[in-house]
Amino acid sequence: MKASYIKKKFFETIDSIVADPSPFVKRPGSDFTRTRLCPLRELVTFLLTIEAGTLNREIRRFFFKPTSSKKQPITKAAIIQQRDKLNDTFFPFVFSAVNKIRPFTKTLNGFHLLACDGSDLDIPAYKDDKGTYVASNTEGVGYHQFHLNAIYDVLEQRYVDVSIQPRGEINERSALVDFIRQTSLPEKSIFIADRGYFSLNVLAHISVSKHHYVLRMNSDEASRAFIRRFNLPESDEFDVILDFDVTRSYKKCYTKKPDKFVCLKPDRPFDFIPTDDKKSMFHVRTRLVKIKLSKGNYEFLFTDLPHDFGLEALKHVYHLRWGIETSFSHLKYNMALNSFHSKRRDFICQEIYARMILFNLTMLLVHSVELPKKDCLLEYKVSISDAVITCRDFLHNRMSSDTVELLLIGNVTPIREDRTYPRKKHTKRAVPLSYRA
């Protein structure tokens, strides 16, 4: 698959919408029916390739052409008016269409690997927006955030699905349940998630969907850790089968056997047993695996994978989850996901989707080339930070597909898989709209 084909298929999707925009606009039959300085095709390309500068600077960088015959400059108001015509289904549709350009085919032992994780996005303050408000340690001072939940294919290095939640209404587990219900990948997919995504409801949904899971658990040292209810071996590593039933009844015959019965509180979500049903049971059979890490720490993993996946294999599968963390870093710092160009929440959602579409297009370009083999000490891969710049320019029609291939092959970075760095914790704030380069 060449770069020219990827670009062609992408703009075929946009042109099909331009031909009939009615399903994706707020006023069908009126919006995008007249000739404007910023038609729909250019508006989409602009939003995909916008960087971290002020809106005026980005407009001039994209629309100003010395050879253009247009005398009237495009203003911020014109861009805002055009953006306001799009409804909430437009960018999710384009996101799905980009994923159809190249199917998700890469597997590990026949399984697709889907990492699920979330990241907070700092957004400009907006009066009376309580859903995104987060209080800080200083009384009366806070900030605003969206929480981005995403499913990421770690082998294809592309996003499969996206969910945006106001930070004050965050629910990572419900987001994962929605992903499980609507994913279009084959049944042999493994959902890999960190501790924040585990719940019995999530476990049940994955089991019923015939997908598989590798979910990290809190260690048995945590005061309210779920696994403390079971009698576990005291060895450094183990692999045991857990059999238990989930019920909403609190009979003594159940509460006295915590390793055999999990009694749910009335307010605890579990979609397979109604809150007033005290008789139904949901049976769970799963593996609990304890793995010792190189630094002496331990990881506890719930999985329903067969025993062909031993301790080392499961350790490798969960380690691959880190790919989504790296992708968030590229989104925020290489694709300017930290720098939004409006306070309006619907416009911010447009830009989030636009950055993720740009990321997927970039990775399609990256995987469209094959690096020549060289006799070097280290292996190399295409530099994502440089590939983003190349993808933007390619969508701007500033270079040919042959030039794209040369730039991707020419800008590489060494692969150093064993490097680790301590996570730095510090307070972040959105960059004000008036303080942009």
C-alpha positions as CSV (number, residue, x, y, z in Angstrom):
1,M,0.0,0.0,0.0
2,K,1.6,3.2,-1.2
3,A,1.3,6.7,0.2
4,S,-0.6,7.9,-2.9
5,Y,-3.2,5.2,-2.4
6,I,-3.7,6.1,1.3
7,K,-4.2,9.8,0.4
8,K,-6.5,8.9,-2.5
9,K,-8.8,6.7,-0.3
10,F,-8.9,9.3,2.4
11,F,-10.0,12.1,0.1
12,E,-12.5,9.8,-1.6
13,T,-14.3,9.6,1.7
14,I,-14.2,13.4,2.1
15,D,-15.4,13.9,-1.5
16,S,-18.3,11.5,-1.0
17,I,-19.4,13.6,2.0
18,V,-19.0,16.8,0.0
19,A,-21.3,15.3,-2.6
20,D,-24.0,14.7,0.0
21,P,-23.3,16.4,3.3
22,S,-26.9,16.2,4.7
23,P,-26.2,13.3,7.2
24,F,-23.3,15.2,8.8
25,V,-24.6,18.8,9.1
26,K,-26.9,20.5,11.5
27,R,-29.2,22.0,8.7
28,P,-29.5,19.5,5.9
29,G,-30.3,21.1,2.6
30,S,-28.7,24.4,3.6
31,D,-25.2,23.9,5.2
32,F,-22.3,23.5,2.7
33,T,-24.6,24.0,-0.3
34,R,-23.2,27.4,-1.3
35,T,-19.7,28.3,-2.6
36,R,-17.5,29.6,0.3
37,L,-13.9,30.7,0.7
38,C,-13.5,27.6,3.0
39,P,-15.4,24.7,1.4
40,L,-15.8,21.4,3.4
41,R,-12.9,19.6,1.8
42,E,-10.4,22.4,2.8
43,L,-12.0,22.8,6.2
44,V,-11.4,19.1,7.0
45,T,-7.8,19.2,5.8
46,F,-7.2,22.4,7.8
47,L,-8.6,20.8,11.0
48,L,-6.5,17.7,10.5
49,T,-3.2,19.6,9.9
50,I,-3.6,22.5,12.4
51,E,-0.7,22.9,14.8
52,A,-0.2,24.7,18.1
53,G,-0.1,28.3,16.9
54,T,-2.9,30.9,17.3
55,L,-5.9,30.4,15.1
56,N,-5.0,33.4,12.9
57,R,-1.5,32.0,12.3
58,E,-2.8,28.6,11.4
59,I,-5.3,30.1,9.0
60,R,-2.6,32.1,7.2
61,R,-0.2,29.1,7.2
62,F,-2.9,26.9,5.6
63,F,-4.9,29.2,3.3
64,F,-2.4,31.9,2.2
65,K,-0.8,31.1,-1.2
66,P,1.2,33.8,-3.0
67,T,-0.1,32.6,-6.4
68,S,-3.7,32.5,-5.3
69,S,-6.2,34.8,-7.2
70,K,-8.4,35.1,-4.1
71,K,-8.3,38.7,-2.9
72,Q,-10.5,38.4,0.2
73,P,-8.6,36.8,3.2
74,I,-10.3,34.1,5.2
75,T,-11.1,35.2,8.7
76,K,-11.5,33.4,12.1
77,A,-15.2,34.1,12.0
78,A,-15.5,32.3,8.6
79,I,-13.8,29.2,10.0
80,I,-15.9,29.2,13.1
81,Q,-19.1,29.5,11.0
82,Q,-18.0,26.6,8.8
83,R,-17.1,24.4,11.8
84,D,-20.4,25.1,13.5
85,K,-22.2,23.5,10.6
86,L,-20.8,20.0,11.3
87,N,-22.8,17.7,13.6
88,D,-21.3,15.3,16.1
89,T,-21.3,12.3,13.7
90,F,-19.0,13.8,11.1
91,F,-15.6,13.1,12.6
92,P,-16.4,9.7,14.1
93,F,-17.5,8.7,10.6
94,V,-14.3,9.9,9.0
95,F,-12.3,8.2,11.8
96,S,-14.0,4.8,11.0
97,A,-13.5,5.4,7.2
98,V,-9.7,5.9,7.7
99,N,-9.5,2.6,9.6
100,K,-11.1,0.9,6.6
101,I,-8.4,2.0,4.3
102,R,-6.2,-0.9,5.6
103,P,-7.8,-3.7,7.7
104,F,-6.4,-4.7,11.0
105,T,-4.6,-7.9,10.2
106,K,-1.5,-8.2,12.4
107,T,-1.8,-10.8,15.2
108,L,0.3,-12.5,17.9
109,N,-0.3,-16.2,17.9
110,G,-3.5,-15.5,16.0
111,F,-4.8,-12.9,18.5
112,H,-5.4,-9.2,17.9
113,L,-3.9,-7.1,20.8
114,L,-6.1,-4.2,21.9
115,A,-4.8,-1.9,24.6
116,C,-7.4,0.2,26.5
117,D,-6.2,3.3,28.4
118,G,-7.2,6.9,29.1
119,S,-5.5,10.2,29.3
120,D,-6.6,13.6,30.7
121,L,-6.6,16.6,28.3
122,D,-6.3,20.1,29.6
123,I,-8.8,22.4,27.9
124,P,-9.5,26.1,28.2
125,A,-11.8,27.2,31.0
126,Y,-15.4,27.8,30.2
127,K,-17.9,29.5,32.6
128,D,-20.4,27.3,34.3
129,D,-19.0,24.1,32.8
130,K,-19.1,21.9,35.9
131,G,-18.7,18.6,34.0
132,T,-15.1,19.3,33.0
133,Y,-14.1,21.2,36.2
134,V,-11.5,19.7,38.4
135,A,-10.7,21.2,41.8
136,S,-7.0,21.7,42.7
137,N,-5.3,21.6,46.1
138,T,-5.7,25.4,46.3
139,E,-9.2,26.3,47.6
140,G,-11.3,28.1,44.9
141,V,-8.8,27.3,42.1
142,G,-9.3,24.6,39.6
143,Y,-9.0,23.7,35.9
144,H,-10.9,22.0,33.2
145,Q,-10.2,18.6,31.5
146,F,-11.7,16.1,29.1
147,H,-10.8,12.4,29.7
148,L,-9.9,10.5,26.5
149,N,-10.6,6.8,26.5
150,A,-9.2,4.8,23.6
151,I,-8.7,1.4,22.1
152,Y,-5.3,1.0,20.4
153,D,-4.1,-1.9,18.3
154,V,-0.6,-2.3,19.6
155,L,0.6,-4.4,16.6
156,E,-0.9,-2.1,13.9
157,Q,-0.1,1.0,16.0
158,R,-3.5,2.6,15.2
159,Y,-6.5,3.7,17.2
160,V,-9.6,1.5,16.8
161,D,-12.1,3.4,18.9
162,V,-12.4,6.6,20.9
163,S,-14.6,7.9,23.8
164,I,-14.5,11.4,25.2
165,Q,-15.8,12.1,28.7
166,P,-15.9,15.2,30.8
167,R,-13.4,14.8,33.6
168,G,-16.0,15.3,36.3
169,E,-18.1,12.4,34.8
170,I,-15.2,10.0,34.2
171,N,-16.1,6.3,34.1
172,E,-13.3,4.3,32.4
173,R,-15.1,0.9,33.1
174,S,-18.3,1.9,31.3
175,A,-16.2,3.2,28.4
176,L,-14.5,-0.2,28.1
177,V,-17.9,-1.9,28.2
178,D,-19.0,0.3,25.3
179,F,-15.8,-0.6,23.4
180,I,-16.5,-4.3,23.9
181,R,-20.0,-4.0,22.6
182,Q,-19.2,-2.1,19.5
183,T,-15.8,-3.3,18.4
184,S,-15.9,-4.8,14.8
185,L,-12.7,-6.8,15.2
186,P,-12.8,-10.7,15.0
187,E,-13.5,-12.7,18.1
188,K,-9.9,-13.6,18.7
189,S,-9.0,-10.2,20.2
190,I,-7.3,-9.7,23.6
191,F,-8.3,-6.6,25.6
192,I,-5.3,-5.4,27.7
193,A,-6.0,-2.9,30.4
194,D,-4.5,-1.4,33.6
195,R,-6.0,-1.5,37.1
196,G,-8.4,1.3,36.6
197,Y,-10.4,-0.7,34.1
198,F,-11.1,-3.8,36.1
199,S,-14.5,-4.7,37.3
200,L,-16.7,-7.8,37.4
201,N,-19.0,-6.1,35.0
202,V,-16.1,-5.7,32.5
203,L,-15.0,-9.2,33.0
204,A,-18.5,-10.5,32.3
205,H,-19.0,-8.5,29.2
206,I,-15.7,-9.7,27.7
207,S,-16.5,-13.3,28.5
208,V,-19.9,-13.1,26.9
209,S,-18.5,-11.3,23.8
210,K,-16.1,-14.3,23.2
211,H,-13.2,-11.9,23.2
212,H,-10.3,-12.4,25.6
213,Y,-8.7,-10.3,28.3
214,V,-5.5,-9.6,30.2
215,L,-6.4,-7.2,33.1
216,R,-4.0,-6.0,35.7
217,M,-5.2,-6.2,39.3
218,N,-4.3,-4.3,42.5
219,S,-1.8,-6.3,44.5
220,D,-2.8,-8.3,47.6
221,E,-1.1,-5.6,49.7
222,A,-3.8,-3.1,48.9
223,S,-6.4,-2.9,51.7
224,R,-9.5,-3.5,49.5
225,A,-7.9,-5.5,46.8
226,F,-10.3,-7.9,45.1
227,I,-7.9,-10.8,45.1
228,R,-7.6,-10.8,48.9
229,R,-10.8,-12.8,49.2
230,F,-9.0,-15.9,47.7
231,N,-6.5,-18.3,49.3
232,L,-3.5,-17.8,47.1
233,P,0.0,-19.5,47.1
234,E,2.7,-17.6,48.9
235,S,5.3,-18.2,46.1
236,D,6.9,-15.4,44.1
237,E,5.1,-16.5,41.0
238,F,2.0,-18.6,40.5
239,D,-0.7,-19.4,37.9
240,V,-4.0,-20.5,39.5
241,I,-7.6,-21.1,38.3
242,L,-10.3,-19.2,40.2
243,D,-13.9,-20.4,40.1
244,F,-16.6,-18.3,41.7
245,D,-20.2,-17.1,41.3
246,V,-21.4,-13.5,41.3
247,T,-24.7,-12.9,43.1
248,R,-26.7,-10.0,44.5
249,S,-27.9,-12.1,47.5
250,Y,-26.3,-11.6,50.9
251,K,-27.3,-14.9,52.4
252,K,-24.9,-16.3,55.1
253,C,-24.2,-19.3,53.0
254,Y,-22.7,-17.0,50.4
255,T,-21.0,-14.4,52.6
256,K,-19.1,-17.0,54.6
257,K,-17.5,-18.3,51.4
258,P,-15.8,-15.2,49.9
259,D,-13.6,-17.4,47.7
260,K,-16.6,-19.1,46.1
261,F,-19.3,-16.3,46.0
262,V,-19.0,-12.6,45.3
263,C,-21.9,-10.7,46.8
264,L,-22.6,-7.4,45.0
265,K,-24.0,-4.3,46.7
266,P,-27.2,-2.9,45.2
267,D,-25.5,0.1,43.8
268,R,-22.7,-1.8,42.1
269,P,-23.2,-2.1,38.3
270,F,-23.5,-5.6,36.9
271,D,-25.6,-5.7,33.7
272,F,-26.2,-9.4,33.8
273,I,-28.1,-9.5,37.2
274,P,-30.9,-6.9,37.9
275,T,-30.6,-5.1,41.2
276,D,-33.7,-6.7,42.6
277,D,-32.7,-10.2,41.5
278,K,-31.5,-12.2,44.5
279,K,-31.6,-15.7,42.9
280,S,-29.5,-15.4,39.7
281,M,-25.9,-16.4,39.6
282,F,-23.2,-15.5,37.0
283,H,-20.3,-18.0,37.0
284,V,-16.8,-16.8,36.4
285,R,-13.8,-19.0,35.7
286,T,-10.5,-17.2,35.2
287,R,-6.8,-17.4,35.6
288,L,-5.0,-15.3,38.2
289,V,-1.3,-15.0,37.4
290,K,1.4,-13.4,39.6
291,I,4.5,-12.3,37.8
292,K,7.7,-11.1,39.3
293,L,9.3,-8.2,37.5
294,S,13.0,-7.5,37.1
295,K,13.1,-4.8,39.8
296,G,11.5,-7.1,42.4
297,N,8.0,-5.8,42.0
298,Y,5.0,-8.0,41.2
299,E,2.1,-7.8,38.8
300,F,-1.2,-9.6,39.2
301,L,-3.1,-10.4,36.0
302,F,-6.6,-11.8,35.3
303,T,-6.9,-13.6,32.0
304,D,-9.0,-16.2,30.3
305,L,-6.3,-17.1,27.8
306,P,-5.3,-20.8,27.5
307,H,-2.3,-22.2,29.3
308,D,-0.4,-22.0,26.1
309,F,0.2,-18.5,27.2
310,G,2.6,-19.1,30.1
311,L,4.0,-16.5,32.5
312,E,6.6,-15.1,30.1
313,A,4.1,-14.9,27.3
314,L,1.5,-13.0,29.5
315,K,4.3,-10.7,30.7
316,H,5.2,-9.9,27.1
317,V,1.5,-9.3,26.2
318,Y,0.9,-6.9,29.0
319,H,4.2,-5.2,28.4
320,L,3.0,-4.4,24.8
321,R,0.2,-2.3,26.4
322,W,2.8,0.4,26.8
323,G,2.4,1.2,23.1
324,I,-0.7,3.2,23.9
325,E,1.1,5.3,26.4
326,T,3.7,6.2,23.8
327,S,0.9,7.0,21.3
328,F,-0.6,9.5,23.8
329,S,2.7,11.2,24.0
330,H,2.9,11.6,20.2
331,L,-0.7,12.9,20.2
332,K,-0.1,15.5,22.8
333,Y,3.4,16.8,21.8
334,N,3.9,16.0,18.1
335,M,0.3,16.5,17.0
336,A,-0.5,19.4,19.3
337,L,-3.4,17.7,21.2
338,N,-2.5,19.9,24.1
339,S,-3.2,23.1,22.2
340,F,-6.8,23.7,21.3
341,H,-8.1,26.6,19.3
342,S,-11.5,27.2,20.9
343,K,-13.3,27.2,24.2
344,R,-16.4,25.6,22.8
345,R,-16.6,21.9,23.9
346,D,-18.0,20.6,20.6
347,F,-15.1,22.3,18.7
348,I,-12.6,20.8,21.1
349,C,-14.1,17.3,20.4
350,Q,-13.7,18.0,16.7
351,E,-10.0,18.7,17.2
352,I,-9.5,15.6,19.4
353,Y,-10.9,13.4,16.6
354,A,-8.9,15.3,14.0
355,R,-5.6,14.6,15.8
356,M,-6.4,10.9,16.2
357,I,-7.3,10.7,12.4
358,L,-4.0,12.4,11.7
359,F,-2.2,9.9,13.9
360,N,-3.8,6.9,12.1
361,L,-3.0,8.4,8.7
362,T,0.6,8.9,9.8
363,M,0.9,5.3,11.0
364,L,-0.5,4.1,7.7
365,L,2.2,6.1,5.9
366,V,4.9,4.7,8.3
367,H,3.8,1.1,7.6
368,S,3.7,1.8,3.8
369,V,7.5,1.8,3.6
370,E,10.1,-0.9,4.4
371,L,13.4,0.3,5.8
372,P,16.5,-1.1,4.0
373,K,18.4,-3.6,6.1
374,K,21.8,-2.4,7.3
375,D,24.6,-4.0,9.2
376,C,24.2,-1.8,12.4
377,L,24.5,-2.5,16.1
378,L,20.9,-1.3,16.7
379,E,17.6,-1.8,14.8
380,Y,15.9,1.3,13.5
381,K,12.3,2.4,12.9
382,V,10.7,5.4,11.2
383,S,10.7,8.5,13.4
384,I,7.0,9.2,14.3
385,S,7.7,12.9,15.2
386,D,9.2,13.4,11.7
387,A,6.5,11.3,10.0
388,V,3.8,13.6,11.5
389,I,5.4,16.6,9.7
390,T,5.6,14.6,6.5
391,C,1.9,13.6,6.7
392,R,0.8,17.2,7.2
393,D,2.8,18.4,4.2
394,F,1.5,15.5,2.1
395,L,-2.1,16.4,2.9
396,H,-1.3,20.0,2.0
397,N,-0.1,18.8,-1.5
398,R,3.4,20.1,-0.8
399,M,5.1,16.9,-1.9
400,S,4.7,13.8,-4.1
401,S,4.3,10.3,-2.8
402,D,7.8,9.5,-3.9
403,T,9.1,12.3,-1.7
404,V,7.1,11.0,1.2
405,E,8.7,7.6,0.9
406,L,12.2,9.2,0.8
407,L,11.5,11.3,3.9
408,L,10.1,8.4,5.9
409,I,13.1,6.2,5.1
410,G,15.5,9.0,5.6
411,N,14.3,10.0,9.1
412,V,14.7,7.1,11.5
413,T,15.3,6.5,15.2
414,P,17.0,3.6,17.0
415,I,14.9,1.0,18.8
416,R,15.8,0.8,22.5
417,E,13.1,-1.4,24.1
418,D,14.7,-1.9,27.5
419,R,15.0,1.8,28.5
420,T,12.9,2.9,31.4
421,Y,12.5,6.3,33.1
422,P,10.7,7.3,36.3
423,R,7.3,8.9,35.7
424,K,7.5,12.7,36.5
425,K,4.4,14.0,38.3
426,H,3.6,17.7,37.9
427,T,0.6,19.9,37.5
428,K,-0.5,20.7,34.0
429,R,-2.7,23.5,32.7
430,A,-4.1,24.3,29.3
431,V,-2.2,26.8,27.2
432,P,-4.3,30.0,27.1
433,L,-5.6,30.9,23.6
434,S,-3.9,34.3,23.8
435,Y,-0.4,32.8,24.6
436,R,0.4,30.9,21.4
437,A,3.4,31.1,19.2
